[in-house]
């Protein structure tokens, strides 16, 4: 009888030694096979898609799609709120000036003490630039901003009796105030249907194809053309909150996007709209 040659045992493939990790990997694979997990595109592809959007090469939105997008924004958050702490038009103006190239959260940590000491233009001037600088030193560009806060307060006293003007021209004549700041103040303090284009709205306008433009002014003009009048009062805040918490710069969270099916971004990772729930706002109380 021939002697059987013993079979060689194949070496086992090494997998994760951690059972929990192995289970997690298996679950992720199962989701991917079922089409529930969307892979984020590589940075180069995202950048190429953003450039394509800025160049206006993404398909345009139809009026019906724009109407539906803002209907959803309104359904999710009927009256969106700005996140900068303020009490009146003057403190709003100062807060917006301080927020340039800074986060609202960072500004909110500094302004309570500042506004407690100087809630009016007259008291701000009396407080002085050195003290203002000390109180806002945690904010980027605090030296320049301290100068602007004192200078704009002096101009408000000299030219407007200490009141914040309601016209764009007068606002933009104040030190440290540009078009975006003027739009925010007109919208939040005076209820004007202006749309202030910051970095978030500029990104959304181009990335989604909603309002492509080469600069903030061009995006603003396009938004004013396409956004239905009944939504313009809150359009700025809906878009900025969407850009800040969902359509983020580095990693857009398409799975949480309520307009994912309408969005024209070629590298979006999801085509199904998320449930209409309010975006969790930044805590308005300072840390």
C-alpha positions in Angstrom: 0.0 0.0 0.0 1.4 3.4 -1.1 2.4 5.7 1.7 0.4 8.9 1.8 2.3 12.1 1.6 1.3 14.4 4.3 -0.3 17.7 3.1 1.5 20.8 3.8 -0.5 23.2 5.9 -1.1 26.6 4.3 0.0 29.5 6.5 -3.0 31.4 7.8 -3.3 35.0 6.7 -2.7 37.3 9.6 -5.6 39.6 10.4 -6.2 42.2 13.1 -5.3 40.7 16.5 -7.9 42.9 18.2 -11.3 41.1 18.0 -13.1 44.4 18.2 -11.1 45.8 15.4 -11.7 42.7 13.3 -15.4 43.1 13.9 -15.3 46.8 12.9 -13.4 46.1 9.7 -16.0 43.4 8.8 -18.9 45.7 9.5 -17.3 48.4 7.3 -16.8 46.0 4.5 -20.4 44.8 4.8 -21.7 48.4 4.6 -19.5 49.1 1.6 -20.9 46.0 -0.2 -24.4 47.1 0.5 -23.7 50.6 -0.8 -24.2 52.3 2.5 -20.6 53.6 2.9 -19.4 56.3 0.6 -15.6 56.6 0.1 -14.2 60.1 0.3 -12.4 61.1 -2.9 -8.6 61.8 -2.7 -7.6 65.4 -2.1 -6.3 65.9 -5.7 -9.7 64.8 -7.1 -11.5 67.1 -4.6 -9.3 70.0 -5.6 -9.9 69.3 -9.3 -13.6 69.3 -8.7 -13.5 72.6 -6.8 -11.5 74.2 -9.6 -14.1 72.9 -12.1 -16.9 74.4 -10.0 -15.2 77.8 -9.7 -14.7 77.9 -13.4 -18.5 77.5 -13.8 -18.3 74.1 -15.4 -20.7 72.4 -13.1 -24.3 72.1 -14.4 -26.5 75.1 -13.4 -29.4 74.7 -11.0 -32.9 75.1 -12.2 -35.3 77.6 -10.5 -37.3 74.6 -9.2 -34.1 73.1 -7.6 -33.2 76.3 -6.0 -36.7 76.7 -4.6 -36.6 73.2 -3.2 -33.1 73.7 -1.6 -34.2 76.8 0.3 -37.6 75.2 1.2 -35.6 72.4 2.9 -33.3 74.9 4.7 -36.3 76.7 6.0 -38.0 73.4 7.0 -34.9 72.3 8.9 -34.3 75.7 10.6 -37.1 78.2 10.2 -35.3 81.2 11.7 -31.5 80.6 11.7 -29.5 82.7 14.1 -26.0 84.3 13.8 -23.5 82.9 16.3 -21.7 86.1 17.3 -22.6 87.4 20.7 -24.0 90.9 20.7 -26.7 93.1 22.3 -27.4 95.8 19.7 -26.3 97.1 16.3 -23.1 98.7 17.8 -21.9 95.5 19.6 -22.8 93.5 16.5 -20.7 95.8 14.3 -17.7 95.5 16.6 -18.1 91.7 16.8 -18.2 91.3 13.0 -15.2 93.6 12.6 -13.3 91.4 15.1 -14.4 88.2 13.4 -12.4 88.9 10.2 -10.0 85.9 9.7 -11.1 84.6 13.1 -13.7 82.1 14.3 -17.0 83.2 15.9 -16.1 80.9 18.9 -12.8 82.8 19.4 -14.5 86.2 19.1 -17.2 85.1 21.6 -14.5 84.3 24.2 -13.2 87.9 24.1 -16.2 90.1 23.5 -18.2 89.6 26.8 -15.5 91.4 28.8 -15.0 94.0 26.1 -18.7 94.8 25.9 -19.1 94.8 29.6 -16.5 97.5 29.8 -17.5 99.4 26.6 -21.0 98.8 25.3 -21.2 102.1 23.4 -19.0 104.1 21.0 -18.4 106.7 23.7 -17.3 104.2 26.3 -15.1 102.4 23.8 -13.2 105.6 22.9 -12.9 106.3 26.6 -11.6 102.8 27.2 -8.7 103.4 24.8 -6.8 101.4 22.2 -4.4 99.9 24.7 -7.1 98.4 26.9 -9.1 97.2 23.9 -6.0 95.5 22.5 -5.5 93.8 25.9 -9.1 92.5 26.0 -9.0 91.1 22.4 -5.4 89.8 22.3 -6.6 86.2 21.9 -8.1 87.2 18.5 -6.0 87.1 15.3 -4.8 90.5 14.1 -5.8 92.0 17.4 -3.5 95.1 17.1 -5.0 96.2 13.8 -8.5 95.4 15.0 -8.1 97.4 18.2 -7.1 100.4 16.1 -10.1 100.0 13.9 -12.6 99.5 16.8 -11.4 102.8 18.3 -11.4 104.6 14.9 -14.8 103.4 13.9 -16.2 104.4 17.3 -14.8 107.9 16.9 -16.3 108.2 13.4 -19.7 107.0 14.7 -19.7 109.7 17.3 -18.5 112.4 14.9 -20.6 111.6 11.9 -23.7 109.7 13.2 -24.3 110.8 16.7 -23.1 107.5 18.1 -25.6 105.4 16.1 -24.8 102.7 13.6 -25.9 104.0 10.2 -28.3 102.0 8.1 -26.8 102.7 4.7 -24.2 100.5 3.0 -22.2 103.5 1.9 -21.9 104.9 5.5 -21.1 101.5 6.9 -18.3 100.9 4.4 -16.8 104.3 5.2 -16.1 103.1 8.7 -12.6 101.9 9.5 -12.3 98.1 9.2 -15.7 97.7 7.6 -15.9 96.1 4.1 -18.8 94.9 2.0 -19.2 91.6 3.9 -19.3 93.3 7.3 -21.8 95.9 6.0 -24.0 93.1 4.6 -24.0 91.3 7.9 -25.0 94.4 9.9 -27.7 95.4 7.4 -29.1 91.9 7.6 -28.9 91.2 11.3 -29.4 94.6 12.8 -31.8 96.1 10.3 -33.6 93.2 8.7 -32.3 94.0 5.2 -32.3 91.0 2.7 -28.6 91.2 2.1 -26.4 88.2 1.5 -22.9 88.5 3.0 -20.4 86.2 1.3 -17.8 84.8 3.6 -15.4 81.9 2.9 -18.1 79.3 3.7 -20.7 80.8 1.3 -18.1 81.4 -1.4 -17.2 77.7 -1.2 -20.8 76.5 -1.3 -21.7 78.8 -4.2 -18.9 77.4 -6.3 -18.7 73.8 -5.1 -22.4 73.1 -5.4 -22.8 75.1 -8.6 -25.6 77.2 -6.9 -23.8 80.5 -7.5 -20.4 80.2 -9.1 -18.1 83.2 -9.1 -14.4 84.1 -9.1 -14.7 86.4 -6.1 -17.1 87.0 -3.2 -18.8 89.9 -5.0 -19.5 87.8 -8.0 -21.0 85.0 -5.8 -23.1 87.6 -4.0 -24.5 89.0 -7.2 -25.3 85.5 -8.5 -27.0 84.6 -5.2 -29.1 87.8 -5.4 -30.2 86.8 -8.9 -31.2 83.2 -8.1 -32.4 83.1 -4.5 -36.2 83.6 -4.4 -37.1 86.9 -2.6 -39.0 85.1 0.2 -35.8 83.3 1.3 -33.3 86.2 1.0 -33.6 87.4 4.6 -32.3 84.2 6.0 -30.3 82.9 3.0 -27.0 84.1 4.4 -27.4 82.2 7.7 -28.7 79.0 6.1 -25.8 78.9 3.8 -23.1 79.9 6.3 -24.3 77.3 8.8 -24.4 74.7 6.1 -20.9 75.5 5.1 -19.6 75.6 8.6 -21.1 72.3 9.8 -21.9 70.2 6.8 -20.2 71.3 3.5 -16.8 71.7 5.1 -13.7 72.8 3.2 -11.5 69.7 3.7 -14.1 66.9 4.2 -17.7 67.7 3.2 -20.1 65.6 5.1 -22.3 64.7 2.2 -24.1 62.0 4.3 -25.5 64.8 6.5 -26.5 67.1 3.6 -30.2 67.9 3.2 -29.6 69.0 -0.4 -27.2 66.2 -1.5 -29.6 65.1 -4.3 -29.7 68.6 -5.7 -26.0 69.4 -5.4 -23.9 69.5 -8.6 -20.5 68.9 -6.9 -18.9 66.1 -9.1 -17.0 64.6 -6.2 -19.9 64.4 -3.7 -19.9 61.2 -1.7 -23.7 60.8 -1.4 -26.7 61.5 -3.6 -29.4 61.0 -1.0 -30.7 63.9 1.1 -30.3 63.7 4.8 -33.3 64.1 7.1 -34.5 67.7 7.7 -33.2 68.3 11.1 -31.7 71.6 12.5 -28.0 72.1 12.2 -26.5 72.0 15.8 -25.5 75.6 16.3 -22.4 76.9 18.1 -23.1 77.4 21.8 -23.8 81.1 22.3 -22.5 81.1 25.8 -18.8 81.9 26.1 -16.6 79.0 27.3 
